[in-house]
Amino acid sequence: MGLFGALVTIAFGNDQFERFPWLFGIGVVIAAGVNWYFGRRYNKRPIWFDWPSPKKNPLLARNTFCFVAMDYWSIPMLAAGVFLIGRGLLRIP
């Protein structure tokens, strides 16, 4: 959200988030997409380790928050982004 906000502010001025409140929801939807992409990519990568056995064993890396994989946190983020876009378009305070 920070990068998106900075780009909008640089390109269009400081008051854009006040004039168009749905832009914050767009930033959250973009953040959800980035979280999904990198979460899926990181959680699919195997880690190879030499444990007591002489052969190498793969173990999938798990990037979690509150015992839920990070890529699945994108679903509530997407829902929050859609809610914020709808609230901004309807101008609900």
Secondary structure as GFF3:
##gff-version 3
##sequence-region A 1 93
A	DSSP	alpha_helix	2	12	.	.	.	ID=ss1
A	DSSP	alpha_helix	16	19	.	.	.	ID=ss2
A	DSSP	alpha_helix	23	44	.	.	.	ID=ss3
A	DSSP	beta_strand	46	49	.	.	.	ID=ss4
A	DSSP	beta_strand	57	60	.	.	.	ID=ss5
A	DSSP	beta_strand	64	65	.	.	.	ID=ss6
A	DSSP	beta_strand	68	69	.	.	.	ID=ss7
A	DSSP	three_ten_helix	70	73	.	.	.	ID=ss8
A	DSSP	alpha_helix	74	90	.	.	.	ID=ss9
###
